Amino acid sequence: MNITPLRRLRRLRSSEVMRDLLRESHLLLNDLIHPIFIEEQIDQVVPISTLPGINRIPEGCLADEVKQLYALGIRYVMPFGISHTKDAQGSDTWNDNGLLARMVKTIKSAVPEMMVIPDICFCEYTDHGHCGVMQNNKVCNDITVENLVKQSVTAAKAGADMLAPSAMMDGQVKAIRLGLDAAGFQDVAILAHSAKFASSFYGPFRAAVDSELSGDRKGYQLVFWSSTTGHLTL
């Protein structure tokens, strides 16, 4: 039996050069954001046991680290702070002399061309490990959002180019945008972590930033079995 295909699409996959010509996806260095874990009040690199090959670097080494990354062609970094100044609110994040502000200033001073995209959250800076202010054993959404705005403005004042809010609070992106605009930072962009799941996969990250969580985050992060809620969140 002679069956002639209506379309011979395999001709578009017939050789490597043909496949390269028609490829629609390209993964380049400029597509990647490099995370940096910076710990204050230490003077030695600390290996992160849950992330083999990744280290916490001392704050004093940050400038040299960023210069090396830039020399390798990396243009975007996301600093995560490991704070030794924790409290119930994470108030060090809106201190102009706190770790968050210092990290941003150091990076921009060392390599002004590097785009700095700090994580905007509280879990690295609270003594309970949650992403906001606790009231009656729950994270209070609206107070946390107010604090996220303060944190965001502080990061922008320090020189951040883009902010990455990841606290999973309702209304956080709009509030941050309004707060930045009101403070004169209309050009600071927002890269929102809009759909974060209450997942065990965060375990290695929590160890990396020394965040000791009490309880879980199911009250504000998504659960995987509810895709509708996830779409609404986005």
VEXDREN-2710 file (C-alpha; in Angstrom, 1 decimal):
% VEXDREN-2710
k/r/px/py/pz
1/MET/0.0/0.0/0.0
2/ASN/1.4/3.4/-1.0
3/ILE/0.4/6.0/1.6
4/THR/1.8/9.5/0.8
5/PRO/1.9/11.8/3.8
6/LEU/0.0/15.0/3.5
7/ARG/2.9/16.9/4.9
8/ARG/6.5/15.8/5.2
9/LEU/7.5/17.7/8.4
10/ARG/10.5/15.4/9.0
11/ARG/12.3/17.4/6.4
12/LEU/12.4/20.2/9.0
13/ARG/14.3/17.9/11.3
14/SER/16.5/16.2/8.8
15/SER/19.8/17.7/9.8
16/GLU/21.5/19.4/12.7
17/VAL/21.8/22.7/10.8
18/MET/18.2/22.5/9.8
19/ARG/17.1/21.9/13.4
20/ASP/19.3/24.8/14.6
21/LEU/17.8/27.1/12.0
22/LEU/14.3/26.4/13.2
23/ARG/14.9/26.2/16.9
24/GLU/12.6/28.5/18.9
25/SER/14.2/28.1/22.3
26/HIS/17.7/29.4/23.2
27/LEU/19.3/29.2/26.7
28/LEU/21.9/31.9/27.0
29/LEU/23.9/33.3/29.9
30/ASN/21.8/36.4/29.7
31/ASP/18.7/34.3/30.4
32/LEU/20.0/33.4/33.9
33/ILE/20.0/35.2/37.2
34/HIS/22.8/34.2/39.6
35/PRO/21.9/33.8/43.3
36/ILE/24.4/34.8/45.9
37/PHE/24.2/33.9/49.6
38/ILE/25.8/36.5/51.7
39/GLU/26.3/36.1/55.5
40/GLU/27.2/39.0/57.8
41/GLN/29.7/38.7/60.7
42/ILE/31.7/35.8/59.3
43/ASP/35.2/35.8/57.6
44/GLN/35.3/32.4/56.0
45/VAL/33.3/30.8/53.2
46/VAL/30.7/28.4/54.6
47/PRO/29.7/25.4/52.3
48/ILE/26.0/24.8/52.1
49/SER/25.5/21.1/52.8
50/THR/22.1/21.0/51.2
51/LEU/23.3/22.6/48.0
52/PRO/26.6/20.9/47.1
53/GLY/29.1/23.3/45.4
54/ILE/27.3/26.4/46.7
55/ASN/28.6/28.5/49.5
56/ARG/27.6/31.3/51.8
57/ILE/30.2/34.0/51.3
58/PRO/31.3/36.5/53.9
59/GLU/29.9/40.0/53.4
60/GLY/33.5/41.3/53.2
61/CYS/34.1/39.1/50.1
62/LEU/31.0/40.2/48.2
63/ALA/32.7/42.9/46.1
64/ASP/35.4/40.5/44.8
65/GLU/32.7/37.8/44.2
66/VAL/30.7/40.1/42.0
67/LYS/33.7/41.3/40.0
68/GLN/34.6/37.7/39.3
69/LEU/31.0/36.9/38.2
70/TYR/30.9/39.9/35.9
71/ALA/34.2/38.9/34.4
72/LEU/32.6/35.5/33.6
73/GLY/29.8/37.2/31.7
74/ILE/27.1/37.2/34.4
75/ARG/25.1/40.3/34.3
76/TYR/22.2/39.7/36.8
77/VAL/22.5/38.7/40.5
78/MET/20.0/38.0/43.2
79/PRO/21.5/38.5/46.6
80/PHE/20.1/36.6/49.6
81/GLY/21.2/37.8/53.1
82/ILE/21.9/35.5/56.0
83/SER/21.2/37.9/58.9
84/HIS/22.5/37.8/62.4
85/THR/20.1/40.6/63.3
86/LYS/16.8/38.9/63.3
87/ASP/13.6/39.9/65.1
88/ALA/9.9/39.2/64.9
89/GLN/9.3/41.5/62.0
90/GLY/12.5/41.3/60.0
91/SER/13.0/45.1/60.6
92/ASP/16.6/45.0/59.5
93/THR/15.4/44.9/55.9
94/TRP/14.1/48.5/56.0
95/ASN/17.2/49.8/57.9
96/ASP/19.3/51.9/55.5
97/ASN/22.3/50.4/57.2
98/GLY/21.0/46.9/57.4
99/LEU/22.3/43.8/55.6
100/LEU/19.9/44.1/52.6
101/ALA/20.9/47.7/51.9
102/ARG/24.6/47.0/52.4
103/MET/24.5/44.1/50.0
104/VAL/22.9/46.2/47.2
105/LYS/25.3/49.1/47.8
106/THR/28.3/46.9/47.8
107/ILE/27.4/45.2/44.5
108/LYS/26.5/48.4/42.7
109/SER/29.7/50.0/44.0
110/ALA/31.9/47.1/42.9
111/VAL/30.2/46.7/39.5
112/PRO/27.8/49.5/38.6
113/GLU/26.8/47.7/35.4
114/MET/25.6/44.6/37.3
115/MET/21.8/44.4/37.6
116/VAL/20.9/43.7/41.2
117/ILE/17.6/42.0/41.9
118/PRO/17.3/41.4/45.6
119/ASP/14.8/39.0/47.1
120/ILE/12.1/40.9/48.9
121/CYS/10.9/38.8/51.8
122/PHE/11.3/38.3/55.5
123/CYS/12.1/34.6/56.1
124/GLU/15.9/35.3/56.2
125/TYR/15.4/38.1/58.7
126/THR/12.7/36.9/61.1
127/ASP/13.5/34.9/64.3
128/HIS/10.5/32.6/63.5
129/GLY/11.4/31.9/59.9
130/HIS/8.1/33.0/58.4
131/CYS/7.7/35.5/55.5
132/GLY/5.9/38.1/57.5
133/VAL/4.6/39.4/60.9
134/MET/3.0/36.7/63.0
135/GLN/-0.3/37.4/64.9
136/ASN/-2.2/34.6/66.7
137/ASN/0.0/32.0/65.0
138/LYS/-0.8/33.3/61.5
139/VAL/1.1/35.6/59.2
140/CYS/-0.8/38.9/59.1
141/ASN/-1.2/39.8/55.4
142/ASP/-1.7/43.6/55.5
143/ILE/0.9/44.4/58.1
144/THR/3.4/42.3/56.2
145/VAL/2.5/44.1/53.0
146/GLU/3.2/47.4/54.6
147/ASN/6.6/46.2/55.7
148/LEU/7.3/44.8/52.3
149/VAL/6.8/48.3/50.9
150/LYS/9.3/49.7/53.4
151/GLN/11.8/46.9/52.5
152/SER/11.3/47.6/48.8
153/VAL/11.9/51.3/49.1
154/THR/15.0/50.7/51.2
155/ALA/16.4/48.3/48.5
156/ALA/15.6/50.9/45.8
157/LYS/17.3/53.6/47.7
158/ALA/20.4/51.4/48.0
159/GLY/20.5/51.0/44.2
160/ALA/18.5/47.9/43.3
161/ASP/17.5/47.8/39.7
162/MET/14.7/45.3/40.1
163/LEU/12.9/43.7/43.1
164/ALA/11.8/40.1/43.5
165/PRO/8.9/40.0/46.1
166/SER/8.5/36.4/47.2
167/ALA/6.4/36.6/50.4
168/MET/3.2/35.4/48.8
169/MET/1.1/38.1/50.4
170/ASP/-2.2/39.2/48.7
171/GLY/-1.7/42.5/47.1
172/GLN/2.0/42.7/47.6
173/VAL/3.0/43.6/44.0
174/LYS/0.5/46.5/43.7
175/ALA/1.4/47.9/47.1
176/ILE/5.1/47.7/46.3
177/ARG/4.6/49.4/42.9
178/LEU/2.6/52.2/44.5
179/GLY/5.2/52.6/47.3
180/LEU/8.1/52.7/44.8
181/ASP/6.3/55.3/42.6
182/ALA/5.5/57.5/45.6
183/ALA/9.1/57.4/46.7
184/GLY/10.3/58.4/43.3
185/PHE/11.5/55.0/42.1
186/GLN/9.2/54.7/39.0
187/ASP/12.0/53.0/37.0
188/VAL/12.7/50.2/39.5
189/ALA/11.1/47.1/38.0
190/ILE/9.4/44.2/39.8
191/LEU/10.0/40.5/39.1
192/ALA/7.3/38.9/41.2
193/HIS/7.4/35.3/42.6
194/SER/3.7/35.1/42.2
195/ALA/3.1/31.3/42.5
196/LYS/5.2/29.7/45.3
197/PHE/4.2/26.3/46.7
198/ALA/4.4/25.0/50.2
199/SER/6.9/22.4/49.1
200/SER/9.5/20.2/50.7
201/PHE/11.8/21.3/47.8
202/TYR/12.4/24.6/49.8
203/GLY/14.2/22.6/52.4
204/PRO/17.7/23.1/50.9
205/PHE/17.0/26.8/50.5
206/ARG/16.0/27.3/54.1
207/ALA/19.2/25.6/55.2
208/ALA/21.1/27.9/52.8
209/VAL/19.8/31.1/54.4
210/ASP/19.7/29.7/58.0
211/SER/15.9/30.1/58.2
212/GLU/14.5/27.9/61.0
213/LEU/10.8/27.6/60.3
214/SER/8.3/27.1/63.0
215/GLY/5.2/25.3/61.6
216/ASP/4.7/25.5/57.8
217/ARG/3.7/28.0/55.1
218/LYS/0.5/26.5/53.9
219/GLY/-1.5/29.5/55.1
220/TYR/0.0/31.7/52.5
221/GLN/2.0/29.6/50.0
222/LEU/0.1/27.5/47.4
223/VAL/-0.8/23.8/47.8
224/PHE/0.0/21.7/44.7
225/TRP/-3.5/20.1/44.5
226/SER/-5.3/23.4/43.9
227/SER/-4.4/24.6/40.4
228/THR/-7.4/27.0/40.3
229/THR/-6.1/28.9/43.3
230/GLY/-2.7/29.0/41.6
231/HIS/-4.2/30.6/38.5
232/LEU/-6.1/33.1/40.6
233/THR/-2.9/34.0/42.4
234/LEU/-1.1/34.7/39.1
END
